[in-house]
Amino acid sequence: MIYLDYAATTPMSDEALRVYNEIAKAYFGNTSSLHDIGSSAARLLDICRKELAKLIHADEKGIYFTSGGTESNVLAVRSLIQAHRHKGNHLITTAAEHASLHHLFQQLEAEGYCVTYLPIDSSGTISLKDLEEAITPQTILASIHHANSEIGTIQPIREIGQILRQHQVLFHSDCVQTFGKIHVDAEAMMIDSLSLSSHKIYGPKGIGAVYIHPSIKWKPCLPGTTHESGFRPGTVNVPGIASFVTAAQQICMNLCDENKRLTKLRKYFIRLIEKHQLPITIEGHREHVLPNIIGLSVHGVEGQYTMLECNRHGIAISTGSACQVGQQAPSRTMMAIGKSKEEAKQFVRISLGKWTTANDMKNLISVLENICRQFVKERTVEKG
């Protein structure tokens, strides 16, 4: 099977697996226990916190480990708005956030918050003018993703941070898809809070992290919680965290070289589409885009059919974010960039990783060509 769904999840690297196994044996203690075994685990946890903070140019005091990207997003936003509720009840986000945030903001609306959903243009980018005009004296927080998980468009994150800081609005950014693929610098990007996930970067599932700048007040979602300085309940998964940080160090060390390699593969794939004159549109921004995510609209063919046909030929792709598939609904991102419901259902996502080759791209093009040819043939028969 050719795996082209790395944006959904990645296999664990050999090094991350090795570290998990070794730490699980040697540092099995509960970090809250006061005996030596617990203290050893606590010291290792502190080291992991420092190392992860270095990778995102942040203060280690603001790193909190979680169970993954979804929990990171939910806890970060709720913890921040609860602590700043006195300021007002207005929140800002975009029409194309990850499902975890989209559903959270819908819930917050039901709880009485006023939410502005910023539109995105045909490339998937928000307007800085729209953002500035949306801010009111009642605005507490804005949550805007670093890059879209379906089409890979990268937002002008530093400019966003500058605007929000000028207006004293808290800024949370979902960096789950960008961490390890492009540079994430919390200070330079003027981000108050961000979320990360381990299984997107060849680490174990069930581990993630939140960064909240130490100068920013937050309020625990569950009062009385003691783990992670009260940020979340539950015994800390030290082996998983050590494995996550190991994977993070590895991917960040090779970030520039891998970015160049994936960019070449992306361009090669697009050239093949043009060479074969396939009725396929590449969605998203042409320049400000993650190299590993390629969003496609196969004209006239439902994404579900394209995905199943690819699977039948031994190629794994997706119909969008793994947190939204299976609902038989059009892609929210596609709808947000101006597609009709019928067009939005023609979307599929290809995501590349460290084992993706040029030959994989050629094999995918061959399958897509067959799908398009079969569709034209069926349409001709119907008309006849």
Steps between C-alpha positions, in 0.01 A plus 500: 500500500626846406423724798409859408302600808777632727293806599253262667767313693857379464665169591730524798868539420742231614670747737167606655406135551838422657478792742144411597602144583808602699326775697199278576738254667731741679270794589168338583440705815216745549643852473284608796647236731753630751728195510816472289333307217236770465759776528706346219195501273427861599855607412473336159168676445667834576772423244236417238322827573823697452589321177157549343502868599830548316350361180222759492709786646285520810529512879501153657271628778221527244515140369220264607479144371161364390346201325522655152400784269127497570540517878771762459268722296204459732689547828705794372200698374276422799773566757578838345147628451393394849784705649414806287121474503481834681615676183200395291342213312620543141724244326649485151589195293489397133252311287758228432646398836566138594188312614612510864490881500199535273290285734640676807399844372152369415473380860626834631230676298241278670651609834440867421819612331484706181724350230616661175600248232741675265459406133791372291567582136522251213857413603402436862650819648326736742493876443695704752250781441212268589684398816561858612140599428370203698673607822282676756562623857331174610738271308683257728680263266558406137581144392652480151681194368859524381414296190186331372495124552322426171661729240817601687463878460723684749351806665698828539544409863746770611284777352199348673693493828599865462140613445366301793777616734435865408138450603589293809313196371634157597628294206473119487626311195457135406851399390434126486557475123788748479729392784791307352412601143571873519654710777276571798632789707257604774681824575556616143143408401364692801290202606364485855396137477555212258424130469717208385447129440746210511349259249533751214882494531577126533445490875243295698126563495335635812758772570495870424591833654374850560716807534358800685733793556578511875391864519147408387247407767295184455243321715484119536204342325471251788561660842714294735709343226863455604675349197678728254473793741124454505459523122354150456419196714651156466831329570769639272612266220876542534602230247262648242625852566867397472420321174309807373788734579747261336290496183471879516878544529556269204248664269613853587864406443418388145231762436674705228623204295167319524311816412706533180450132412124512551475826304670328204262204525201736514615689190570173320150374574342824376708483180374144441139618535567772241691264270218246497242781472290353779177679601640569847533830687766553768331683786661746740759774472762456229791632708408521870420132541634200691711286264358174632127570455343496152126566481337384176163540333445223245239658275172316490615215725399473865796492737367189669513313167851627423621398846349149473640446150844606616469263794400219261824563312709501819526874563380659825369859470218681680191706427613771742581538868493162674280655771222571250498208256224243502230763542408512128506879523677744268837632616455808721821647362377455142171667585689785669711570189186533291427154362147369459394195704542279195847641428601472866423129496754453220788583733776258601817561697841354428761545771864408464751379755858390545450172314322653199683464166467635145394152394208521746391820324518328159291209625239737642479692172443173315209413728351851481526488120306172497235646731455806278492287181242263652285796606504650150413159354204455738372850427521432125299180541236684706463769235482241223 
